[in-house]
């Protein structure tokens, strides 16, 4: 108890600030001690001068020196990282908090407002600086350059999903007439004009116009996808930046292509500092979540609390690894443990393989240790589209 009081007494020299961010308004909650009622204020959204003024007023209200340190926090969300960078540039000690990790009242009906959320947040900030480091999860903030590198592959993922939507919409509209197309190419307009319904009549005129407009949107998205893929390929071949070196290193493994290597590096390995394999699996959301209470004991599956893009790609690469690396130790482990099971058991096993493979890839990047029994293929061969026999390692 005495140690806790000492920590909190030391905190009286600093000011704690929690920000509840909205589009039109920001709620501010100030405090110095856990037992004090927070000082609540409202300012306009993104009004930075008003924020600095309220901080100065709060220091005077709590009897702190003008140069007293300020410890602040806000929940990670739509506002991104710019506010964290601005607060840090002003000399404030800021934390970005994972909103899903904040403890809440579990009653079905509970009072909730921005003022209550700000007050709750500042109380947890006091606890965090008082020594309770597990009160929430702190978000690791990338640098501006590290954040900027993630736009290419994220845009590419969204464009590919949009292209799939256009293809499905075109096929669905034609299916309503009892018609089918297998490919969408430059001859689509000619092919559409030659299609005939069950009674020998052509596709209705208005439907043809709609299909052609949909096809134009499909072509536009397809061109953007090709442009981004060409840009990515040029960077892999020519850039001398460290992230590009990591991408090329991953491409040397059979079963790892440009899509997965780029995403792994830009989302994770180029800026994350991984301490151990447990932390890596946790950041990817591939950790188990047991539920053991009293006589009940069950496994709820993986947490899915990490990076969803990397987790999805890890599962895809696990399937690819089985195909391209059948002689590796990981593939043989999967075959012994899950290969004889039914479809559901194999899908469960592939998640376990994805976690093991993710750890193996991390070690490969850190130490150059190729996964046991794995095969390599020079990255230039993959990027040039030529086939060559792999070298077993």
PyMOL commands that set and color helices and strands:
alter all, ss='L'
color gray80, all
select helices_A, chain A and resi 2-13+48-61+82-89+99-101+114-129+133-135+144-148+151-175+188-194+205-238+242-251+258-269+277-283+308-324+329-337+343-367+379-384
alter helices_A, ss='H'
color red, helices_A
select strands_A, chain A and resi 15-21+25-31+39-44+70-75+93-97+288-293+296-302+375-376+391-392
alter strands_A, ss='S'
color yellow, strands_A
deselect
rebuild
show_as cartoon
